[in-house]
Amino acid sequence: MSVSLMHETDQVVEGRIIHLAERPFSFEEFLEISGYKDHLELVKGVLVERMSARLPHERHFGWVFWLLEGFVEQRSLGEVLGSRTAVRIDAFGGRLPDVLFVRQDRRHIIQDKAVYGAPDLVVEIICPNDRPSDVHALETDYRNIGVAEIIFLDLPKRRVLVVRRRDDDYQIETLSTGTLHFETVSGFHLEVEALFQDPLPRKLDILTALLAEDAPA
């Protein structure tokens, strides 16, 4: 399926632009097109344009990514990737997590064009224009492929939703205060209140404290 065909089948549905074709788009076709439009996701064979990111989203994305990537790099724990990295959900599904982490011993799932397998951690930032149904669909996809830890930073409600795999099921925890411990990234934690400060705390101060606290013996 070509980019021109994608243009010919644009539709606006519930405020979103979707791209339909005579047949469902496959994940491999999605990868070809997503280089043309990096804000597309593939949901059940349909290309859906993500809403343009607003400033609060971008500030939180940069803050979380910088801290997590810096910590993981210093500890040689694996690889942290950002929101232009596609994750295969199935033959007709692909997502672009805001932030993802893959452990060192599982880095083989990271290939040139996409991640083929469940990241160990996914972080998604919820903004006021995000519809609950879309957030639920995201969580469902991540659960279906077996992501061990799914973290939603809910900016409008100033809370964190943590969804963790426990055997064959998932456990859900909601935090509005206290400490958010990342189980999949040993030693990494953030204060929940700090996530919603304006301005956000200085990244270097937090990373320095984390690395000193978790320094190898």
C-alpha positions as CSV (number, residue, x, y, z in Angstrom):
1,M,0.0,0.0,0.0
2,S,1.4,3.3,-1.0
3,V,1.5,6.7,0.6
4,S,-0.8,8.0,-2.2
5,L,-3.4,5.4,-1.3
6,M,-3.2,6.5,2.3
7,H,-4.0,10.0,1.3
8,E,-6.9,8.9,-0.8
9,T,-8.6,7.2,2.1
10,D,-8.2,9.8,4.8
11,Q,-11.3,10.1,7.1
12,V,-12.0,12.1,10.2
13,V,-13.6,9.9,12.9
14,E,-14.3,11.3,16.4
15,G,-11.8,14.1,15.9
16,R,-9.0,11.9,14.7
17,I,-7.7,11.3,11.2
18,I,-7.7,7.7,10.2
19,H,-6.4,6.1,7.0
20,L,-8.4,3.2,5.5
21,A,-7.7,1.0,2.5
22,E,-9.5,-1.8,0.8
23,R,-7.5,-4.2,3.0
24,P,-6.1,-3.9,6.6
25,F,-2.6,-2.4,6.8
26,S,-0.1,-4.9,8.0
27,F,2.6,-4.1,10.5
28,E,5.3,-4.2,7.8
29,E,3.3,-1.8,5.6
30,F,2.9,0.4,8.6
31,L,6.7,0.5,9.1
32,E,7.1,1.7,5.5
33,I,4.5,4.5,5.9
34,S,5.5,5.5,9.5
35,G,8.8,6.9,8.1
36,Y,6.7,9.3,6.1
37,K,4.5,10.2,9.1
38,D,6.1,9.4,12.4
39,H,3.0,10.2,14.5
40,L,0.9,7.2,13.1
41,E,0.0,4.1,15.0
42,L,-1.6,0.9,13.7
43,V,-4.7,-0.2,15.5
44,K,-6.4,-3.3,14.2
45,G,-5.2,-2.7,10.7
46,V,-6.2,0.9,10.6
47,L,-3.7,3.8,10.6
48,V,-4.5,6.4,13.2
49,E,-2.8,9.7,13.6
50,R,-1.8,10.6,17.1
51,M,-2.7,14.1,18.3
52,S,0.1,16.6,18.0
53,A,2.0,16.7,21.3
54,R,1.5,19.7,23.5
55,L,4.1,21.5,25.6
56,P,3.4,19.7,28.9
57,H,3.7,16.4,27.2
58,E,7.0,17.3,25.6
59,R,8.4,18.6,28.8
60,H,7.5,15.5,30.7
61,F,8.7,13.2,27.9
62,G,12.1,14.9,27.8
63,W,12.4,14.9,31.6
64,V,11.5,11.2,32.1
65,F,13.5,10.0,29.0
66,W,16.7,11.9,30.1
67,L,16.6,10.6,33.6
68,L,15.8,7.0,32.7
69,E,18.2,6.8,29.8
70,G,21.0,8.4,31.9
71,F,20.5,5.9,34.7
72,V,20.2,2.9,32.5
73,E,23.3,3.9,30.5
74,Q,25.4,4.4,33.7
75,R,24.3,1.0,35.1
76,S,24.6,-0.8,31.7
77,L,21.1,-2.2,32.3
78,G,19.8,-2.2,28.7
79,E,18.4,0.3,26.2
80,V,15.9,3.2,26.5
81,L,14.1,4.4,23.4
82,G,11.7,7.2,22.7
83,S,8.4,7.9,20.9
84,R,9.6,7.3,17.4
85,T,10.2,3.6,18.0
86,A,7.5,1.3,16.8
87,V,6.6,-1.8,18.8
88,R,4.9,-4.7,17.0
89,I,1.7,-5.7,18.7
90,D,0.6,-8.3,16.1
91,A,0.4,-8.7,12.4
92,F,-2.0,-5.7,12.1
93,G,-1.0,-3.7,15.2
94,G,1.9,-1.3,16.0
95,R,2.4,1.3,18.8
96,L,4.7,4.1,19.5
97,P,5.3,4.3,23.2
98,D,6.4,7.6,24.7
99,V,9.3,5.8,26.4
100,L,10.3,2.2,26.5
101,F,13.0,0.1,28.2
102,V,14.5,-3.3,27.1
103,R,16.8,-5.2,29.4
104,Q,20.4,-5.9,28.3
105,D,19.7,-9.7,27.9
106,R,16.7,-9.0,25.7
107,R,18.2,-6.4,23.4
108,H,17.9,-8.8,20.5
109,I,14.2,-7.9,20.2
110,I,15.3,-4.4,19.1
111,Q,15.7,-4.5,15.3
112,D,16.5,-1.9,12.7
113,K,12.9,-0.8,12.1
114,A,11.0,-1.8,15.2
115,V,10.9,-3.7,18.5
116,Y,9.7,-7.2,17.8
117,G,8.7,-8.4,21.3
118,A,7.4,-7.0,24.5
119,P,9.5,-4.2,26.1
120,D,10.1,-4.7,29.8
121,L,8.8,-1.2,30.5
122,V,6.5,1.2,28.7
123,V,5.8,4.8,29.9
124,E,2.9,6.7,28.4
125,I,2.1,10.4,29.2
126,I,-1.7,11.1,29.3
127,C,-2.7,14.6,28.3
128,P,-6.1,16.4,28.5
129,N,-6.9,15.7,24.9
130,D,-6.3,11.9,25.3
131,R,-9.6,10.0,25.2
132,P,-10.0,7.3,27.9
133,S,-11.0,4.7,25.2
134,D,-7.6,5.3,23.5
135,V,-5.7,4.9,26.8
136,H,-7.6,1.7,27.5
137,A,-6.8,0.4,24.0
138,L,-3.1,1.2,24.6
139,E,-3.1,-0.7,27.9
140,T,-4.9,-3.7,26.3
141,D,-2.3,-3.9,23.5
142,Y,0.6,-3.8,26.0
143,R,-0.9,-6.4,28.2
144,N,-1.6,-8.7,25.2
145,I,2.1,-8.7,24.2
146,G,3.2,-9.2,27.8
147,V,4.9,-5.9,28.8
148,A,6.0,-6.4,32.4
149,E,5.5,-2.9,33.6
150,I,3.2,-0.2,32.1
151,I,3.3,3.3,33.6
152,F,0.8,6.0,32.8
153,L,1.7,9.5,33.9
154,D,-1.8,11.2,34.1
155,L,-1.1,14.9,33.8
156,P,-4.7,16.1,34.1
157,K,-5.4,14.0,37.3
158,R,-1.8,14.4,38.7
159,R,-1.5,10.8,39.4
160,V,0.4,7.7,38.2
161,L,-1.2,4.5,37.1
162,V,1.1,1.5,37.4
163,V,0.1,-1.8,35.7
164,R,2.5,-4.7,36.5
165,R,2.4,-8.3,35.3
166,R,1.9,-10.9,38.0
167,D,2.1,-14.4,36.7
168,D,-0.8,-14.7,34.3
169,D,-2.6,-11.5,35.3
170,Y,-1.8,-7.8,36.0
171,Q,-1.9,-5.8,39.2
172,I,-2.9,-2.1,39.1
173,E,-1.7,0.6,41.5
174,T,-2.7,4.2,41.5
175,L,-0.2,6.7,43.1
176,S,-0.8,10.4,43.8
177,T,1.9,10.7,46.5
178,G,4.9,8.8,47.7
179,T,7.6,7.0,45.6
180,L,7.2,5.4,42.2
181,H,9.6,2.4,42.1
182,F,10.4,1.1,38.6
183,E,10.5,-2.7,39.2
184,T,12.0,-3.4,35.8
185,V,14.8,-0.9,36.2
186,S,16.6,-1.9,39.4
187,G,17.4,1.1,41.7
188,F,15.4,3.7,39.7
189,H,12.7,5.6,41.4
190,L,11.0,9.0,41.3
191,E,8.9,10.9,43.8
192,V,5.3,11.2,42.5
193,E,4.9,14.8,43.6
194,A,8.0,15.7,41.6
195,L,6.5,14.4,38.4
196,F,3.8,17.1,38.5
197,Q,5.8,20.1,39.7
198,D,6.0,23.2,37.5
199,P,8.7,23.7,36.7
200,L,9.9,20.1,36.9
201,P,12.9,19.5,39.2
202,R,16.4,19.8,37.9
203,K,17.2,16.5,36.1
204,L,20.9,16.5,36.9
205,D,20.3,16.8,40.6
206,I,17.9,13.9,40.6
207,L,20.1,11.6,38.4
208,T,23.2,12.4,40.5
209,A,21.3,11.5,43.7
210,L,20.0,8.3,42.2
211,L,23.4,7.1,41.0
212,A,25.0,7.9,44.3
213,E,22.3,6.1,46.2
214,D,22.5,3.0,44.0
215,A,26.3,3.0,43.5
216,P,27.7,-0.5,43.1
217,A,29.6,-1.8,46.1
